[in-house]
Amino acid sequence: MHLEHVAVIVEDYDGAIAFFVEVLGFELVEDSPAVTDDGRSKRWVVVRPPGAETGVLLAQADGARQSRAVGDQFAGRVGLFLRVDDFEAAFARMQAYGVQFVSEPRDEPYGRVAVFVDVAGNRWDLLGPRP
């Protein structure tokens, strides 16, 4: 058993794909046409870190309620955690792309960590290896 996808509500598919693939280095696993429950067209878009099993389903907001959730899926808390092998390289790459970090890197018992904001406004932990 494993967790297959986690949905992140975004304003725009293409902008979100660009952020996750170009900036974070994720792979675009799928970008297929789909339809909503009431027959309108949408896309099924999945990205994931290289070698990972769990993907992020990029779900474009549909309607006012979902639009209000963009960037606030976790009520201002960190809700997603990206573990990398080389923290300093990932941090530098993300800074070069203009990713907004809301905390300076610090060392914790679970690894080096800095909080960043994704394209939709959600907070993530960038996590380095455990000591």
SULNOR-V936681 format. One record per backbone hydrogen bond with DSSP energy under -0.5 kcal/mol. CO is the residue of the C=O (numbers start at 1). NH is the residue of the N-H. E is the energy in kcal/mol with one decimal. If there is no record, write none. Layout:
BEGIN
CO,NH,E
CO,NH,E
END
This chain:
BEGIN
2,4,-0.6
4,55,-3.2
6,57,-2.0
8,59,-2.3
9,71,-0.5
10,61,-2.8
12,16,-1.8
13,17,-2.9
14,18,-2.4
15,19,-2.0
16,20,-2.7
17,21,-2.9
18,22,-1.9
18,23,-1.1
19,23,-1.0
19,24,-2.0
20,26,-2.9
21,25,-0.5
27,29,-0.9
27,48,-1.8
30,46,-2.5
32,44,-3.2
34,42,-2.6
36,39,-2.1
40,36,-3.4
42,34,-2.7
43,45,-0.7
44,32,-2.2
44,46,-0.5
45,58,-2.5
46,29,-2.2
46,30,-1.7
47,56,-3.8
48,27,-3.5
49,52,-2.2
55,6,-1.8
55,57,-0.6
56,47,-2.2
56,58,-0.7
57,8,-2.7
57,59,-0.8
58,45,-0.6
58,60,-0.6
59,10,-2.3
63,67,-2.2
64,68,-2.0
65,69,-0.9
66,69,-0.6
66,70,-0.8
67,70,-0.8
69,72,-2.4
72,75,-1.5
74,77,-2.0
77,123,-0.6
80,125,-2.3
81,83,-0.7
82,127,-3.1
85,87,-0.6
86,90,-2.2
87,91,-3.1
88,92,-2.4
89,93,-2.4
90,94,-2.5
91,95,-2.4
92,96,-2.4
93,97,-1.4
94,99,-2.6
95,98,-1.7
99,101,-0.6
100,117,-2.3
106,113,-2.7
108,111,-1.9
111,108,-1.6
112,128,-3.2
113,106,-2.2
114,126,-3.0
115,102,-2.5
115,103,-1.0
116,124,-3.0
117,100,-0.5
118,121,-1.2
122,118,-2.6
123,79,-2.2
123,80,-1.0
124,116,-2.4
124,126,-0.5
125,82,-3.1
125,127,-0.7
126,114,-1.4
127,84,-3.0
129,112,-0.7
END
